[in-house]
Amino acid sequence: MASARLKAHLALSSACFFWAGNMVVARMMSDYLGGWHVVAVRCSASALLFLVLLRIIEPDQRLKWRPLGIGLFMALTGVVGYQGLLYFGVRMTSVINTSLIHATAPLVTMVMAAIYLRSPIQRSQLIAGLISLAGVVVIVSQGNWQVLAAAELVRGDILIMLATVSFAAYSVVGRKVMSQRSVLELTTMITIWAAVIAMPMAGWEAQSVPARWGWQAIAGMTYITIFPGVLAMLAWNFAVKVVGPAESMLYMNTVPVIAVLMSVSLLGEQLLPSHLVGGGMVLAGCFGSVLLTQIAMRPANQ
């Protein structure tokens, strides 16, 4: 069990690293492809890769399309809804607002898990979630609370809120489904449904936002497809199956921290003291939760 939990936490770290890269690349891609084009191409290419992996790793496994409602719900919330809302939201609001709203994901998931799965909210998870949230507030405000006071709710903020709720719903519902199915088979099925849903949206978008294909767009889509689209999804679903949605979502607060570091190294943005302080708080909240949970469980196992 300890080995499985360690693998789950390594998987969560990898998934969040890939998703942080997704934010940086997505910003670069905004000059070449529309949001629905990115989602549709990513889902279609990822679906093909998942089918190949399923045939190689689990040759006897067959895709289970029923219950139909569950597959569609997870495709809409975890892939099409989350990615679509995120891609469009980032283009309409500031990085400050996006990061701050996205940081509420662990708290939203804890509440949803308590309602839907009847999962008790452990004190360590609540404390860790609040510490991580406070760390992201420090990062996005640059240590200046007047920055937060000046932030206004705009259309992009609403889209980021919906994206956060969408992925939280996917993780909570997915915990129950993934306990009964192969992670690879379920992820493949979800991605196929997502591609079917996103393709018509991309066709509609092409009428007003023509795609500009070049080596930059191809390189960006290659990264988005393989790393966030395939490896991160597999890693995330595996981790949710092992440690649950609430503990998994704590790692989501590492995404803006990693994204800041990538922005400094790749885009030449300035690293401020608030980034270091807030980043330390985020990491302390995420990994401190694991330690506190293990300490809380130890007396029960003795």
N, C-alpha and C positions, 0 to 999 in steps of 0.2 A: 504493500500500500504506500509506504514511504517513497519507494522508487517511482511509482506511478504519479504521485504528487509532485515529485521533483521534475519529472518529464513534463508534467502539465505546466509548471511554472516556467520552465525553459521554453515551452511552446508559446506561452502567453508573451514572454519577452520578445520572442522572434516575431510573432504576429504584430505586436505594437510597433516594432522597429520597421517592419514592412509597410504598415499603415501610415507611419510618420513620413516615410519616403513617398507614399501615395499622395499626401497633401502637397509636398514640394513639387512633385512631378505634375500633379493636376493643375497647379497654378501655372506652370510653364506651358501646359497643353491648352490653356484657355485661348491662346492666340491661333490655334490650329484646328481644334475640334470643339463642337458643341457638347454640352453636358450629356445629352442622351446618346450621342455618337460614342462617347467614351464608355458609357455603361453598356451599350449594345455590343460594341466590339470586344470589350473585356469579357462579358458574359459568354458570348459565342465562342471565342477562342479558349476561354477557361473550360467551358463545357466539353470541348473536344479533348483537351488535355486530361480532364477528369475521367472521361470515357476510356482513354488509353490506359491511365493508371489503374482504373477499376479492372480492366481486362487483364493487366499484368499482375497486380497484387492480389486481387480477389476474383480469379477467373470463374468461380462457381456462383458468384453473387449476381443477382438479377435486380434491376431497378424496380422498386415497389412504388407504384403510382398512387396507390390508395393507402390511407384516406386522402382523397383529392384536395380537400379543404386545407389540410395541414401543410401539404407541399406548396400550395399557392400562397398561403399565409406567410410561410418562412421565406419564400422567394421575394414576395412583395416587401416584407419588413427588413430582412437581413441583407438583401442585395439591391434590388431595384429601388425600393424606398429609401434606404439608408444612403446608398451611393448617389442616387439621383438628387436627393434633397441636399446632401453635403456638397456635391459639385456645383449646384446652382447657388446654394447659400453662400459659399465662400466668395462667389463673384459679386454678391450684393451687400456684403457687410464687411466690417473690419476684422483683422486678425484678433484684436483684443476681444471683441464680442464672441467670435467663433470659439476661441479657446476657452473662454469663461463658461459659455453655455455647454460646450462639449464636456467640460469637467464635471457636470452634474450627473453624468451617465451612471456612475456607481450608485449614487443615492437613489436615482430613479429605478435602477434594477433591483436594489434591495427592497424597495417598496413593492414593486411588481411581483418579486419572488415571494414576498410575505403574503400577498393577496392570492396569487394564482397557485403557487406551489405549497402554500402554508409553511414556508421556510422561516424559522425564527431568525430574527436579526441579532447576531451575536454582538456583544459590546465591542469586541476587538474590531469587527468589520465596520461598525458605525464610527468608532474613533478614527480608524485608518481612513475611511472615506472623507471625514471632515478635515483631517490633516492634509490629505492630498488635495482636496478642494481649496483649502487655504493656501497651499503652495502654488496652485495655478493662479489664484487671485493675485498673489505677489508677482508672479511672472507677467501676467497680462497687464497689470497696473504699473509695472516697473517701480513698485514700491511707493507709488504716488496715488493716494486714494482719490484725489481730484480727477484722475483719469477715469475711474469707475463712475464717479458722480456725473461726468460729462457724457457717458455712453447713453445713446438713445436706441430704443427698440425700433428696428426697421424691418422691411420685408425679409431680408436675409437672416436676421435674428430668428424670426419665426420659423424659417426653413431649417435652420440648425437645431432649434428646439425639437421640431418634428423628427429630424434625422436621429437625434439622441433617443427620443422615445421609441422610435421605430426599431433601432438596433437593440434596445433594452428588451422590447417585447419579443424580438427574435431569439435572444439569448435565453429568456425565461421559458418560453414555449419549447425551444429546442432542447432544454435539459430533459424534459419528460420524454420527448420523442427519441433523442439520441441514446437514452438508456435501453431502448428496445431495438435499435438498428445499428448497422455498420456506419461509422462516421463517413467513410469514403463514399459508400453508396448513397447516403442521405445528402451529402454535399453535392454529389454529381447530379442527383435528381433536382435539387433546389436550383442549381446553376442553369440547368437546361430550361426549367420553367422561367427563370429570370431572363434568359436570352429570348425566349418566345415572347415575353411581355415587352422587353426593351426594344426589339427590332422595329415594330411599328412606330414607336415613339421617335426613334432615330429617323425613320422615313419622313415622319411629319415635320421634324425639326429641320431636315435638309432643305425644305422648301424656303426657309427664311435664313438659315445659317449653313451655308455650304462648307463642306469639309475641305481643309487645306492639307493634303497629304504631302509629306516630305520626310527626310531622314529623321528630323526632330520628332515628328508625330509618330513615326514607326518605332523609334527607340523608346519613346515615352509609353506607347501602348504595349510594347514588349515587356517593359518593367511592370506596368500596371496589371498585365494579364498573369504573368508568372508568379510574381511575389505577393502583392496584395490579393490578386484574384484567385490563386490556387494555393500556394503555400500558407498564407495567412489564414485563409478560410479553413483549411484542414487542421492547422495548429489550434485555432480558436475553438472549433467544434470538438476536438479531442480534449482540450482543457476544460471546456464547459461540462463535458460528460464526466470528467474525473473530479473536479473540485467545485462545480456548480457555477451558476451565473453571477451570483453576488460577489464571490471572491475573485472571479475572472474579471469582472468589470472594474475592479480596483486598478488593474493594470492599464486601463484605457487612459488614465491620467498621466501615464508616462509618454503618451503620444505627443502632446504639445511640447514636452521637455526635449524629446528626441528631435522633433521638428525644428525647434530653435537651434539646436546644435548643427543640424543639417543646413539650416539657413545661413549660419555663420560660416560654415566651411564651404558650402557650394554657391551661395549667393552673396557672400561677403558682408552680411549684416553684422551689426555691432553686438557683442556679448556684454550685457550689463551685470552689475552685482546682484540685481533682483533676479536675474535668470539663475544664478548660482544658488542663491538662498531658496528661491521657490522650487527649483529643481531638486534640491536636497530634501525639501519637505515632501514633495510628491513621491520620491523614491522611498523615503522613510515611511510614509503612509502605506504604500503598496507592500513593501517587503516586511514592514513591521507587523502588518496584518497576519502574514503567514506565521511569524514567530509567536505572536500573541495567541493565535488560534491553536497552534501546537501545544503551547503551555497550558491553555484552558482545557485541552482534550487529555492531557497527560494523567491527571488524577482519575479520570473515568476509565482509563486503560490499565491502571495499576491494580 
